[in-house]
Amino acid sequence: MPIEILETMASINYNTPRPHPVDPAVFYDVIKIRKLVEEATDLAVRAASDAPSQMLLNSGGSFGGGGPASSLGLGGPGPGQHGSRLSRERKFRMNLQACQKLARAYRLDEIACSVATMQGASTLDDIGANVLQRNRDEIDGKYVHFFHEKIPSRQLADNTSLQPLNEIIATCPADPEPYRTRAMIRGFMHNFEGAVSDFTKALDIHHLYGRRHQPPAAEPPSPSNQNNGQANGKRAPDVRLSEEEQPTSLIPQLLFMRACAYLTLACDNVRDTVTVTEADFPGIPLSAFLADSRNDGHDEPYPFARTDLTDAEILVSRRMVKTYAKRALKDFLAFLSHLDYTPHMPQEAVNDFTEKIGQAASGTRNPRNHQQHHSGSAHNLTPQVIYSVSDLFAATPPANLPPYPPPDLLPTASLPKTPTNEACTYHPLLTEALHSLLLCHALLQTSRTELIRHANNVARLARLADAYPVFQASRSAARADWVDVVEKTDLSSSFCRSWDVLCSPAPLPSSPPSTELIPSSSSSSAAITTTNGTANPRDHPPFTKHHQQRTLTRWSVTDDGKEYPIVTDRAVLVARWMRDVPFVAAGTAKKKKRKNVPGRKTRGGSGEGDVDGLADIAGVEVV
């Protein structure tokens, strides 16, 4: 979609009463990344093709003689000849500016920026290297080149050095994003302890420095002040955030990634405590399970278990499973606390959002609120009660939650699906975080009653995870693993339907009862058919001038994870843990005290050197 339409939609999304349909921070970051990558692409293409911008052509008139153009290195043979070449200095400045824009985009979100860059021009591939040829110490050049450096396919860990990131961190110790990047690479290198350390440093640095320079974002009008100054009861104008006021998604990113690292460490410790047999991997080569950081890919015969451990050492490993799982659960809940849920979303708010998005898609720059012409009706747009998503997984959940499973999913139900007024804020990592939370509870040996309650709330939220109008369905490895765990244990008997059915997209509040086809457990994605015959919106986007109304389907059709292996080592380990390991009392892992000596070298799982003294420079505590 054009940037202008995205910006209008982001504003509509932000001004929609909570829970916002899409997490505003992610929405704004996606737009910033799109703009930065497009601007960088334009600069890189013009530098490579010796094409000055139209602004320079207009300001310089001709390239001959003096004037503003010549001061920028745009010398030329004479008046009226606009085909003159750019000077080497001007090319370097354009490449440097493009590199700075890309570096800023990567700092916002590495994955989203990588996708956007791959869709851009090939001239971006060498932009970092071109800048470093002129200035080897250029920080933005190092950061961009780290992502763009060509390496053999699927050999990232073996062909990646952390030295450039170490140099960037040493130069900019108060920037949290390079720590995040180094943590992700350490994860690829199976050094998850080092990854956790870097994610923690990034969080500490952001709390220490980031909030000082970030002004608080303005809040949308609340019910108490919506009509202030509006004698006729019309709603106040929408809030338009400047780029500096827009929220950032960095903290949720770091919490989610650190939680995933903790969960991996928990599963790695499970390997030392259970026995896996060939029956756990029907049709799967043994090497698929054994190729991990613990055995360096060397095959071992069935059954796989650490035979060199004493009973006391096994007990320690089992306690470490629960310690890491508890830390992972804490971070996943902290991530979910940034998202909202309401059991009763007003119908007026749903209709208002849908109508304004349709107007924006058709090219209307300032969509009108259809409620403005009804005196006092703006008060009805705000839900009476809003919870954070994490509240649904508290020891005492909210008392006013609608029943789950809903009547339309019960086996005895003969009526069509009924609309629901539940709503939650969408985040691209929501589905993965929810199912990872269930894996954490399984490792923590949460009681069966509580585990089923949490699972029902995960399915409740998965049904509502609607990425409309900008995202599509997210793939989830954790969901595929959870489905496999349910099948390998006796948990399936506790659910009235299969997990795919329980997570099938809920009917829209604004749509009449439809004839949606409930996906079976064997389908790769939910096949949706509506009463008006409209196809899946992922196959037929509704953003055309002739299709301004939203289709009667959920925008984000939930995948069932079939893109991932049917049987993964994590699923096998969690299932074995649930079946075979007796209850383990929670223990606290003892940490060795370390002195923060600047320049002291430590050895991580990947064997690279690290400077702990950088934490002292940044003024953060090493955890």
N, C-alpha and C positions, 0 to 999 in steps of 0.2 A: 504494500500500500504506500502511497505517497506520504512523505514526511508530514505534510500539512494536515492530512486526514488523521494520521497517528497522533499528532499533537492535540488536535481537537478531541479525539477519543480519550486521550489520557486525562485531559481536563474534565471531560464528562465523568469519567471513572472516578476521579478524585472528589468531585463535588456530589457524587451519588452518596446518599446516607450510608453509613457503615451498617453491615460489612461491605466494603468496596468489592465490586465484582472481581477485580484483579488487583493484586498487591500494587499499590501506587509506586513504590520504590522500584520494583522490577519493571513496571511499565515505563517509567521515566528513564531508567537506565538503558532500556532497549532503544528508545528514541535517541538518546545521546550517542549510543554506540553507532547506530545507523548514520546519524549526521556526521560523526567524526570520521567514520570509514569512507563515506562518500566524499567528504571534503579532502581527505588524504589521497583518495584515488584520483580526484581531479588534479591535485597538485602534482602527484607522481606522473600521471599521464602527460601533463603539459610539460613537465621537466624533461621527460624522455623524448617528446616529439618537438621540442623547441617551440612550443606554442604559448605565447603570453596570454594572460587573461584578457577578457574583453574590457575590463575596467582599465587595465594598463594601456590598451590600444586607444581607448577614448581619452584618457588623461594625457597621454603622450602625443596624440595627434599623429605625428610621423616619428619615425625612429631616428631621423637624422638630426644633427645639431644637439643642443642642450635640452633642458626641461626635465620634468620628473622621471621620464622613462630612462634617460641616459644615466641618471643618478642611481638607478637600480640595476645597471649593467646591461641595459637594452640598447646597445649601440647599433647603428645601422648605416647603410650606405647613402641614403638620401631621402628626400621628402617623398611621401606617397608609397614607399616600398615597405609593405607590412610583413614581408616574409623573412625578416632578418632573424638571425639565430640568437638564442639567449647566451649570455656570458656564462662561464664556468662558475663564477661566484653566485650568480642568480640561480643557476640550477641547484647548487649546493643549498642555498637558503630555502628553495622550494622543497627539496628533499628533506631537509631538516625540519621544516614546518610540518610536512606530511608525517614524518617520523614522530614528532611530538604529539600530533593528533592521535596516531595509532597507539602510542604508549598510554595516553590518557584513556583510550577506549579499552585497552587490555587491563588497565587498573580497575575499571568499573566491573568487568566480568570477562574472565579469560575465555570461557567457553563460547559465550554469545559473540564476542569479538572475533574469535577464530572462525566461527561459522560465517559471519558477515565478511570477513577478509577473504575467505575461500571463494565467496561469490563475487568478489571484486575483480579488478583487473590484475593481470599477471605482473604488472610493473610494481605492485606492492611487495612481491616476494623478496626482492633484493634491496628494499628501501633502507633497511637497517644496515646492511653490509655497505651500501654506498656511503652512508653517513660515517661509518666507522673507518672507512678508507681515508677520510679527511681528518677525522678526530677520533682517535682510539679511546678517548676517555668520555665520550658523549654518553650520558646515562640513558637517555631515551633510545639512542641507537642500540646500546647493549640490550635493553629490555625487549625491544621489538625484534632484534636479530635472534634473541634466544628462542622466540616462538617461530621465526621464519627459517631458521637454519635447517638445511636439508639433511635428513638422516634416513637410513634404510627403513623400509616399511616395517611396522610392528617391532621395532628394536629401539624404542625410546630410552629405556633404562640403560642399555649397553652403550649407547652412543650419545649420552648427555652428560655434560660436566656441570656441576653446581658452581664452578668458579665464577662465571659471570654474575650469577645471583648473589654470591658472597660479596663480590666487589660492589654491586649496587647497594646491598644492605649496609656495607661499611661506609659508603658515601652518603646514603640517605637512611640513617638508622631510625628516623621518626616516621617513615612511610610503612604502613602495614601491608600494602599489597605485595611487595617482593617476598615477604615472609610467607604469604599465602601461596605464591607461585612455587617457592622452594618446598613448601610442605606437600603440595600436590605431586611434585616430581619425586620427593622422597617416598611418597606412597607408591608410585610406580616402581621404585627401587625396593619395595617391601621393607622400608625403614619406617614403620608406622609410629614408633616411639619418637623418632625425630620429627615426623609430621605433626604429631600432637604438640610437641614443644613449639614448633613454628606457628601453628594455628593459635596457640595460647599467647605467644608473643605478639602476634598481629592483633588479637583482641585487646590485650593490655595496652598496646601502643595507641589503638583507636580510642579507647576510653581515656587515655592520658592526654592525647594531642588532638584527635579528630573532633571531639565535641567542642573544643575551645574555638575552633575556626568555622564551625557550622552553625548558622543561625537556625533557631527553631522554625520548623515549617508551619505555615499558617494552617488553621483548621477550617474545614467547611463550616458554613453557618449552622449553628445548633438550633433546636426548636425554640429556645428561649429568645434568640435574637434574630431569627429569620425574618420577622416582619417589622423589626425596628426601622422606623423611618418610612414605612410603607403604609400609608393611611388606608389604602384600598385593599390591604391584605395580600398583596403580591409578594412573591418570594424574592429575597435579596439576590443581586447578581452573583453569578458563580465566581469563585475565587480563582484567580489566574496566578500560578506560582512562577516566580522567576527561577532560572536554573539554579541559583544559589540557595533558594528556599526549598527546592525539591528534596524529598527524602532519599536516602541512599540504602542500597541493599547489602552493604558490606557485612554488617553484623550478622544477619541471618545466614549469609553465605558461610562465614567462618564457623558459626555454631553447627550448621549442618555438616560441614566437612570434617570438623573435629569429632562430631558424634560418629560419623562413618568410620573414622580411623579407630576410635575406641571399640566400636562393634567388631571391626576386623581383628583387633588384638584379643578380644574376648573369644572369638571363634578360633584363633590360632592356639589359644590355651586349651580349647576343647580337644584339639588333636592329641594332646598329651594325656587325656583322661578317658577316652572311649576307644573301643575296638570296632573298626570298620571292616566289613566282610565284602566279598565279591557280590553278594546278593544286593548290597546297597547301590550298586552301579550296573544295573542290567543294560548290556549293550554299550557301556561306556568304557574306553580304555583306562587301564589303571593309571597311566601317565597323566591323564586329565586331572586326577585327584592329587597325585603325588608331586606334580610340578609346582612347588610353592617354595616360600623362603625358608621353610624348616629343613627340607632335605635337598635343596639345590637341584631338584629335578632328577635325582638318582632313584631308580626304581627299587622298591622293596616288595617282598612277597606279601600276599594276603595271609592273615589279617593284618591291617596296618595299625600299629600301636607302638608307643615308646616302651620297649621292654627293658630299658636300662634305668627306669625310674623306680624309686622305692615308694612304698605306700605313703610315706610322709610327703614326698615330692609331688605325688599325684594329688594329694589333698591340697597342697599349696597351689597347684595349677588350677584346681577346681575353684578355689577361693578367688584366684585371680580372674577367672571367668566372670564371676559375679561382680567383682570390683570394677572391671572394665565395662561390663554390661550396665552397671548402675550409672557410671559416668556418661556412657552413651545415651542412656535414657534421659538423664538430666539435660543434656545438650539438645536432644530432639524435642523435649518439652519446651525448652527455652526458645527454640526455633519456632515451634507452633504457637507460642505466646504472642508472636508478632502478627498472627492472622486472627480474624474475627469470625464469629458464628452467631446466628440468631435463629431461634426456633420459629419465629413468626415475622417474616419479611412482609411489609405492607404491599398489597397488590399495586397501589399507586406508584410506589418506587420502582417496581419491576417494569410497569408499563412506561413510566417516564424515561427510564434508562434505555429501554428498547427503542422507543420512538426517537430519542435524541441521537442514538448511535446510527439509526437508519438515515436520519437527516444528514449526519456528518458523512456517512458513506456516499450519499448522493451529491456531496459537494457543498453543503451548507456550512459556512464557516462558524456561525454562531447559532446553533440549534436552539429553538425556543422551548421553554418548559411548558408543556400542555396544561400544567396545573396552575400556571400563573393567572389564568382568567377566572379562577374559582376562589373567591375570597375565603381565606382561612384553611384551604385544603392543603397548603404546604406543610402544616403541622402533621399531617397523616403520613408523610414520607419517611419519617424516622421510626425505626423499630423501638418498641417499648423496652426491650431487654437485649443486651449484646454481651456475649461472652468471648473470651479468647478461646481458640481451638484447644489449647492445652487444658482448659477447665473441664472439658469432657472426659479427660483421663485422670482427674484428681481422685483422691481416695473417696471423697464424697462428691459425686457429680451433681450438676444442676438438677433441680427437682422437676422442672417444667419441660423436660425434653419430650417430644412426641414419641409414641411407642415405636420400637424397632425390633424385628422387621415390621414394616408397614403392612396393612392388610392385603395390598395387592401382590405382595411377595409370598404370602402364606400359601401352602399347598392346597388348602381348601378354598381359596379365593376363586370366585367365578366372575367377579366384576372386573371391568377394565381398570387400569391404573388411574388413580385419582391424583390431581395436582397436589403438590406440597409447597408450603410457604417457608420451608427451611432454606437457609442460604449461608454460604461461607465464602471467605475471600480465597481466591485461587492464587496459587504460587506454582511455578513449574516443578518445584521439588516437593510439593505437598504429598503426592501419592507415594513417592519413595520414602519420605520421612514417616508417614503413617504406618506403612508396613514394616519398616525397620523398627519402629517402636514395638510392634508385636513380637519381632524376633528378640528384642531386648527382654521383654517380659517372659518369653519362653526360657531364655538363659537364666533369668533371675528366679526361675521356678515359682512364678506367681501362681496363686491358687487357680484351679480350673474355673471357678465361678468368676473371679476377677478377670481372667484372661478372656473368657467369652464375652464379658461385658465390654472390655476394651476392643475386642474384635468387632463387635456389633457397631460400636461408635466409629471405628475405622471404616467399615462398610457404609455407614450412614454418610460420612463425609466424602468418601470416594464417589458416591452417587451424585453428590452436589458439586464435585470438582469440575466446574464449567469454565473453560479458558476463553470463552467468547469475550471480546471480539478479535483478539490478536494471536493467541496461542492455539496450538493443536494438542492432541493427547500426548502425554509424556509416557515414555517407556519406563518400566520400573523393574529392576532386577530383584528388589526386595519383595515385590508382589509375587513374582514367579517363585521365589524361594518359599514365601509363606504358603502359597497354594500347595507346593510340594510337601511342606511340613505337615499341613493339614491332612494330606492324603497318606503320609507315612505314619501318622499317629492316629489315635481314635478321636481326634477333635471333630472330624467331619460329622460324627453322629450328634454333635451339639448344635448344628446349624440346620435350619429348616430347608435350605436350598444350597446349591453349590455356591462357592465363593464368587464365581463370575456372575451369577444371577444376583447375589446379594449386592454386588458393586455395580450392577447395570445402571445406566444413567436414569436419574429420577425424572418424572414428567415435569415439564415447565409449569410454573405457577400461572403463566399467562396463556397457556394452551388448554383446549378442551381435552377430555380423555381421548387418548390415541390408541392405535393398534400397534404399538412398538413391539418388535420381535425380541423376546428375551434371549440373550446370547447363551449358547450352550458352552459347556466346559471345553469343548473341542474346537470352538471357533477361534480364529486368530484375532478378531476384533468384533465389536458389537455391530450387527447389521440392523440398521434402523429404517423403518418405513412408517410414514405418517399417513394420517387420514386424507391429506390432500395430495398424496403421491410424491411429495418432495424428496429428492435424494439426499443422501448423507451430505451435510454442508462441507465436509472436508473435501468432497469430490466436486462440489458445485458452490464456490464461495458466493455469499449473498451480496457482496459489495459491488453492485452495478446500479446504474441509474434506473434500470427497469426492475430492480429487485430490492426495494428499500425496506421491506418488512422481513423481520427475522423468521427463518424457517422454524417449523414446529418440532425441533429436535434439540437435544443438548449439543452444544457446539463441540465440546471435547468428548468424543466417544472413547470410553475407557478401553485400553488395550489389555489383553490378558497375559502379556509378557512372553508370548511365544517366540519373540525375537531372540530370547535368551535360551540357553540349554534347559531341557526339561529337568535334568538332574544336575545340580551343582554341588560342589563340595560343602558350601555353607549350609545348604538345605539338609544334606545328609548329616552333617555334624550336629545341627540344632535338633533334628529329629532323634538322633541317637542319644543326645544329652537328655532330652525329655523322657525317653523310654528307659534308659539304662542307669542313669546316674541318680543315686539317692539324694535326698535333700541335703544341701550343703549350707552350713552356717556362714553368713556373710563375714568376711574378714577385711581388714584394712591393710593394704600393701604398704610395707615399710620402704621409705625412700632414703637413699643414701644422701647424706649431706655433702654438698659440693660447694667449693669456694668459687666465687665469681672472679676469677683472675683473668684480667684482659690478656687476650692472645693465647690462652691455654687451649690446646687441641683436644678434641674428643673424637671418638670413633663411633660412628653410627652403623646401622645394619648394612649400608652400602659402602662403608669404608672411606667415606669422604671426610675431610677435615672441616671443623666448624669452629667459630670463634664465639665462645660464650660471653666474652667481654663486651660484645656488641650490645647485649642487654643492659649493661651498665651505662653505656653511652646513651642509649635511648631512655634510660631511667625506668626500666620495667623490671619486674620480678620474674626470675626463671622458675617455672613450675615443672 
